[in-house]
C-alpha cells in the first residue's frame, strides 16, 4: 500500500469572466470547483494506476465531507484527522484576455493535540506500506519542522517521497528521503540560486542530494524532466499534447513516479513514468489527475537519454 499525506487540503474555485472590474458587478461565464491538495491529487493518480493507496492528513469539519465524496467516487480509502473549521477556498479569476487574478484563503490553525494525532495515525498506517507520499503546504501557524516530525513517524524501510520546497523540504531531508520532485523555480528559490544552464541545474540537484535525498526528479514543465542520484543523470523530453489545464500536473508526476519507485523501478522507469503522469494530467480539462489510457499512450511514446 502507498500512504498519501495531505497537511493542507484546499478547494480551488476557478472562475471565468468576460472582464474583471473592481467595484462593479461581474458575471460568471464558467465555474469549476476542485477538491484538492497535492497529496490528495497524488492519491487519485496512484489509484488510477492500480495502486493500493490510502489518503490521510488533516480535514475540517464544516466542509470536509465534500472531499470524502470525491475520494469515495475515485475508490480511494481515507482516514483523516478531523479538525474544527473549514477547508480553505482559493479563487482564481480568468478574464477574456487570459489575465489571471488569484485570491488565496488561509487555513484554520491545527491544535497540538491534532498534530500529535496525525503523527500517531501516520505511524500506524505507514507500518504496512511500501511507500509514503508527503506533499504540499502546511496549515496556518505550523512550523516547517512538522514535515520532519511526520516523516520521523514512518518506519525504516518504507520509501519516502516528498514534494515541497523551502524550509519544509530541508526539514524533510533531515529524515532521509528516497525521492523529491522540485520544479525549476522551486529549486532556485529553495537554494537561493539562479540557474542558467544544465551544469547549474545539476549542481542544484546535487546540493539537495547532499542534504539527504536519494533521487531528485526535477520537473522542467512542458520540456519534461531530469532525474539524478549524483552519479548518473537522465533526461526525458515530454511529447506535444493539447494542454487543457496545468492543474495537478506536478501531482500527476509525483503519483506516477511514486508508483514506479514503489514497484522497484529503475531511475529510467521513475523518470519516464513521472513525465507520462505529468503530461497526461494537462490533457484533462475537467480533472485534477490523468486518465489511465492517456497515461499509457504517452508513456509508450517517451524516450530517455543519459546526460
C-alpha positions, 0 to 999 in steps of 0.5 A: 500500500502507498500512504498519501499525506495531505497537511493542507487540503484546499478547494480551488474555485476557478472562475471565468469572466468576460472582464474583471472590474473592481467595484462593479458587478461581474458575471460568471461565464464558467465555474469549476470547483476542485477538491484538492491538495497535492497529496490528495491529487497524488492519491487519485493518480496512484489509484488510477494506476492500480495502486493500493493507496490510502489518503490521510492528513488533516480535514475540517469539519464544516466542509470536509465531507465534500472531499470524502465524496470525491475520494469515495467516487475515485475508490480511494480509502481515507482516514483523516484527522478531523479538525474544527473549521473549514477547508480553505477556498482559493479563487482564481479569476480568468478574464477574456484576455487570459489575465489571471487574478488569484485570491488565496484563503488561509487555513484554520490553525491545527491544535497540538493535540491534532498534530500529535494525532496525525503523527500517531495515525501516520505511524500506524498506517505507514507500518504496512506500506511500501511507500509514503507520499508527503506533499504540499503546504502546511496549515496556518501557524505550523512550523516547517519542522512538522514535515520532519516530525511526520516523516520521523513517524514512518518506519525504516524501510518504507520509501519516502517521497516528498514534494515541497520546497523551502524550509519544509523540504530541508526539514524533510531531508533531515529524515532521509528521503528516497525521492523529491520532485522540485520544479525549476523555480522551486529549486532556485528559490529553495537554494537561493540560486539562479540557474542558467544552464544544465551544469547549474541545474545539476549542481542544484540537484546535487546540493539537495542530494547532499542534504539527504535525498536519494533521487531528485526528479526535477520537473522542467514543465512542458520540456519534461524532466531530469532525474539524478542520484549524483552519479548518473543523470537522465533526461526525458523530453515530454511529447506535444499534447493539447494542454487543457489545464496545468492543474495537478500536473506536478501531482500527476508526476509525483503519483506516477513516479511514486508508483514506479519507485514503489514497484522497484523501478529503475531511475529510467522507469521513475523518470519516464513514468513521472513525465507520462503522469505529468503530461497526461494530467494537462490533457484533462480539462475537467480533472485534477489527475490523468486518465489511465489510457492517456497515461499509457499512450504517452508513456509508450511514446517517451524516450530517455537519454543519459546526460 
